[in-house]
Amino acid sequence: MPDDDHRAAAPTTPSTLTAPLLPLLHRTLGDNLLAVHLHGSATLAGLRPHSDLDFMVVVRRPTTRDERRSLVKELLTRPLGPRPVELIVVVQGDIRPWRYPPTCEFLYGEWLREDYERGMVPAPEPSPDLAPLLTMTLRGNATVYGPPPAELLDPVPPADLRHAIVEGIPQLIADLDGDTRNVLLTLARIWTTLATGDIRSKDVAADWVLPHLPAEHRPVLAHARAVYLGDEQERWDDLTPHLQPCVDQLLAGIDKSRRGAAEAGGQRS
């Protein structure tokens, strides 16, 4: 991955998008709260029409089940603004010093709302997906509360990052029918990260991938990118027969770049 000296400055985030969250976190986590950072679209190329607002919350010690239940209740019922929120909590001691796979203490996302409303309380569990999210948090350097991320988080080794983003591909493919746009763009991001060592926004990753696809497969990814940017309506009927061939091409590019990156940088031990 590029070194920290080449980070782009994080875009300014309107306070109206982040301010409502802090009182909620102070109520539920109290003095356990160490820091709140932004990651994802807000720190890459800017928020897009379909972007969530992504938060990485760092705490001093493990949370209790009652704290996690209270946090779910607050997130379900308190208005936080016009955008969906994805919130991840990590215990600093679980991720510094770094080890793989990292542990996610708590996860909230709107796609899980029905589970939360039925009473599910997220529990700590190993989460390879944290590797790219922590990497984005460090590079974005966008602090909402507390010290900057570099004071609390260790960098993710490139081999662990590569392993983590590939590990989730089977589950990603399983969601193709129900979450087509996001699956295609995430595959494009995985390919781009393996090939370039950089984590880019989904639309910028698609820009990189499109010239690397055979011409007959480009319309599928181009449509996913246009929907993500709000330029087109999400309609896949005409493109449905071309979805799986496009996915196969993306997977082939990912596999080739994965093998090349592993040979250049060494496999995970």
Salt bridges, closest charged atoms under 4 A:
ASP3 OD1 - HIS6 NE2 3.49
ASP4 OD2 - ARG7 NH2 2.87
ASP31 OD1 - ARG61 NH2 3.02
ASP66 OD1 - ARG69 NH1 2.66
GLU74 OE1 - ARG27 NH2 2.86
GLU74 OE1 - ARG78 NE 2.93
GLU110 OE1 - ARG113 NE 2.71
ASP115 OD1 - ARG118 NH2 2.38
GLU117 OE2 - ARG113 NH1 3.39
ASP154 OD1 - ARG96 NE 2.77
ASP160 OD1 - ARG268 NE 2.52
GLU167 OE1 - HIS163 NE2 3.25
ASP198 OD1 - ARG139 NH1 3.57
ASP198 OD2 - ARG200 NE 3.74
ASP203 OD2 - ARG48 NH2 2.72
ASP207 OD1 - ARG225 NE 2.61
GLU216 OE2 - HIS217 NE2 3.90
GLU232 OE1 - HIS223 ND1 2.61
GLU234 OE1 - ARG181 NE 3.34
ASP255 OD1 - ARG258 NH2 2.76
ASP255 OD2 - ARG259 NE 3.07
